[in-house]
Amino acid sequence: MATKITEECINCGACAPECPNEAISEDESLGRCVIDPAKCCECVGYYAKEKCQEVCPSECCLPDPDHKETEAQLIARAKKLHPEKDFGASFPSRFRK
């Protein structure tokens, strides 16, 4: 499932540069950061854990129950967004703990 940023976001911006897909942006009308679920791959293919969750001081980057996805769907998205990258068969994933 894609990750979402809750209302507890303090808009510090720590998460945005960590996102390999540039899925995180500031929503001025909300006064906080948001994640585009069409770009979020939960860092599958890049890291064993979601980077936004690791760096968030407010712990407001959480799984979005409205966007449940499998590892296969997430790596497919990462490959589509970054066709130049060779993910290989043993790519990092939170599904492989």
N, C-alpha and C positions, 0 to 999 in steps of 0.2 A: 504494500500500500504506500502511496506517496506520503511524504511527511508534510505536516502543516505547522504553522507558527500560530500559537494561541495569543489571546489578548494580553497575556502577561509579558509580552515582548517589550523590552525597554528601548528598542530601536538603536542598539549599540553598533550594529553593523558587523559584528564579529563573524557571523555566519556566511554572508554573501561571498567574500573572497575564497572561502573554503569549498564552495560548490563547483564540482567539475563541469556541470552543465549550465552554469549561470542561470539557474532556476529561481534564485532568490533576488528579490528587489524590494525597494522601499515603496510602500503605498502611502503617499502623503495624506490621503483622505482618512486613512485608518490610524496614521501616526505610528506605524510599525512595519516590519518586514513581512513579506508574504512569499509563498512558494508556488510556482506554477506547476501543477501536477502533471501537465503534459511534457515537462522537461525533467521532472524529478525521477531519478533512477535509484533513490535511496543509497547512493554511492556504490551500488552493485557494479562490479567491474573495476572499481577504483580503490575501495577501502573495505575492511572487514566490519566497520561500524559507520554509521552516518556521521559525517564530519560536522554538520550543523549542530547535531545533538552534543557532540564532544566539546565544542567551543562555546556553546550558549551559556552565559552566566545566569540566565533566568530559567533555564531548563524548560523552555517553552516550545521547543521543536519536538513534536510528538507525532506518532503514527496517525494518519487521517483515515478513520474508518469508512469514509465515503469513497475512498480510492484504494481498495484492496487489489493487490497485484502479486503475481508469482515471481520467483527469481527469473524464470524464462522471459516473462514480459518485461521485467526491468532491464535485463541485459540486452534484450532486443532494442529497447529504447536507447540505451547507451550506445549501442552499435550504430543505430540510425543517426543519432546526433553527432557521432564521431566516427565516421566511416574510415578515417585515416588511421585509427588506433587498432592495434592487434591485441585483442583481449585474451586470446588463448583459451584453453580449456580449463585452466586452474585459476581463473580470475578471482579476486577477493570478493567476498559477499557475506552479509550478515546471516544468510541462510546456512552458511558452512562453518558453524562454530564447533 
